[in-house]
Amino acid sequence: MEAVGADDNPDELGAVAAEPGPAGHGGTSAKPVWALLEEAVQLKVKGNAFYKEKNIRSAIGHYHRALLVLRGLDSSVMAPVKGFGPEKPPLTQDQELMLRNTQVDCYNNLSACLLQKQTVDYSRVLEYSLRVLQWQPGNVKALYRAGVATLEMGDAQEAKQYLTQVYREQPNDANVRERLQRAEEKLNRELQREKAMYRGMFSSSSKGATAERVNPPNTAGDGV
């Protein structure tokens, strides 16, 4: 299974949305909804092309730009600032589906990009994967990458839960099996350490009790 993520947070790239658009328009606010959706899709497609060329930096930039275009159409994002600026009409069902699918693709691809970097920010991979899983709880790519991220961040229990779901869907995927096995081995090692710790605690407690019976402490009535 391939891996994909991003170097910058889309929220940090807000300045891009304010750049002048074509024909003297400021940003993309004057464009109709379908035009904005199509623009975002084209940016995603260009990002995919850069990813295939191993140009990760350019791929990341295009995915972020696509998400910024969609940000102004997403009712869940714009609701807190309702009343500021012109309001766009509600999206149709088809438009809503197109928006959400494009967001899912971009966040999944950003996660994949991150996993291609020499130094991986696994917390960001997890963040993007969880955004996808909010909308599509059964998204296999997001589940896999969430499993990879949580495993690398040290949470083998959480990783096992994600990877087990992926394994049910793709039991023959070698990468999934390998990551799941790593999670299970880590959990087993943690269990063995916990058992050893408790054995040590009970052993020390038992030795202390025996010593007290053999050498009882002095009482007030004892002489010297």
N, C-alpha and C positions, 0 to 999 in steps of 0.2 A: 504494500500500500504506500502511495506517495505521501510525502509530508509537505504542508504549506503554511504564513504568519507575517508579522510586519514590524518594522523598525520604529515607526512613529505612530502615535495614537491619532485616529481621525479627528478627535476633538482638538488636537494641537495644530491642525492644519486649517483652521477657520479662515485664515487670511486668503487662502486660495479661492474661496467662494466669492470674495469681494473683488477679485480681479475683473477688469472690464471684459465683457463678452463680445461676440461678434457684432458688427454694425452699430457700435457705440453703445450697446446696452450695458448697464452696470450689473455684473453678476448674471444670474440666470432667472431672476424672479419674474421677468416679463414674458418668459417662454410658457407656452401651454404645457399642461401636465404630460401629454404623450411625448412632446418634444424632449422634456427633461428625462423621462423614463428611457427613451431611446438613446439620449446622450449618455446616460449612465451605463446602459448596456454596451454601447460602443467603447466606452472607456474600459469596461471590464474585458471585452474581447481583445483590445490592444494589450491590456495587462497580461492576459493569457499568452499572447504571442511573445511578449518579452520574457515571460516565465519559461516558455519552451526554449527560448534562446539562452537561458541561464542568466539573463540580465535582470537579476533580482531587484536591484534598486529601482529600475524603471517600472517593473511590474508593481512593486509596492506603491509607487507614486500614482499609477493609474487606478489601482484599486481604491486608494484613499480618495482620489478625486471623484470616483464614481459614488462612493459613500457620502461625500459632501453634497453632491447633486441630489441624492435621495433624501438627505437629512431634512431638507425643506419641504418634502412631501409626506414625511412620516408623521402621522397624527400623534403617535405616542411621544415623539420628540418635541413637536411644536405646541402641544397643548399647554405647557407651562407659560408660553409667551404669547398666548392668544390675545388678540387685541392690539398687538404691535405690528404695524404695517398692514398691507393688503392681505386679506385672507383668501386662500385658494379654495375652490369648491371641493367637497368630499370626493375621494377617489372611487371609481367604480370597482366592482368586484374584480374585474380583469386587471385593472390598473394596480389594485392592492396586491394581487397575486404576483404581478410582474415586479413590483417594488420589492416585495419580501423575498422572492426567489433570487433577485439580483443581489440583495443584501447578504443572503445566505452564501451565495457563490463568492462574493468578495471577501467576507470574513473567513470562509474556509480557505480561500486562496492566500489570504494574508497569513494565516497560520502556517500554510505550506511554505511560504516564502521565509518565514522566521526560522523554520526547522532546517532550511538550507544554509543558514548563516553559520559562520565559524563559531561564534559565541551565541548560543541560543538563549533568548529570554523566555523561559518556560512559563513564567507568570503571565506574560502577554499572550502566549499560545493558548493557555487555559482561558484567559479572559475572552478571546475571540471565539474559542470553541463553545464556551458557555452562552455567548450571545446567539450563536446558531441554535443551540439546544433549547433556548427559550422558545424559539419559533418552531423548530422541528426536533422534538425530543428523541426521535429515532434516527437522526442523521448519522450514518455510519462513519463518515469522515470526521465529523466533529467529535463523536464518541471516542474514536481511536486516538485523535490528537489530545483530547482531554485526558485519556488514559496515559499516554506518553508523558504529558506534562506533569500530571500528579505523581507518576512514578519517579520521574527525575527530580521532583521537588521533595521526595521522601515519603509521600503518603501512599503506601502500597495498598492499603485497604480500599481507598477511594479508587485507585488505579484499577484494582481487580474488578470493581463493580462496573466501571466503564468498559474495560476490555472484555469482560465476560459477555456483555451485550453484543459487542462486535463479533466475538467468537461464534455466537449463536447464528449470526448472519453470514459469516465468512470463516467457517471452520478449517478451510484448507489454506488460508493465508499464513505464510510462514512468519511474516513480521508480527502478526497478531499473536500467534502461538508463542513466539519468542518473548514478546513483552509480557504476556499473561504468565508465562512460566517464571519470568524474573520477579513479577509481583508476588506470585505464590511462594517462591523461594525466600523472598525477603520477609514475608509474613511468617513463614515457618521459622526462620532464624530469630525473629523477634519473639515468637512464642517460646522457643527453646531458651532464650535469654531470660524471659520472664519466669519460666519454670525454675531455672537455675537460681534466680534471685530469691524466689520463695523458698526453695529447698534450703538455701543458705540462711534465710531468716529463721525458718523453723528449727534448723540444726542449732543455730546460736541460742535460740530460746530454750531448746531442750537441754543443752549443755549448762546453761545458767541455772535451770531448775534443779538439775542433778547436783550441781555444786552447792546450792543452798541446802539441799537435804543432807549432804555429807558434812558440811561445815555450817551448821545453823548460826545465825547472828546472835551475839550476846544479848541477854535480856536484863532487865533491871535487877532481878534476883540473883544473877550470876556473881560469884566472887572472883577474886583475882588469884 
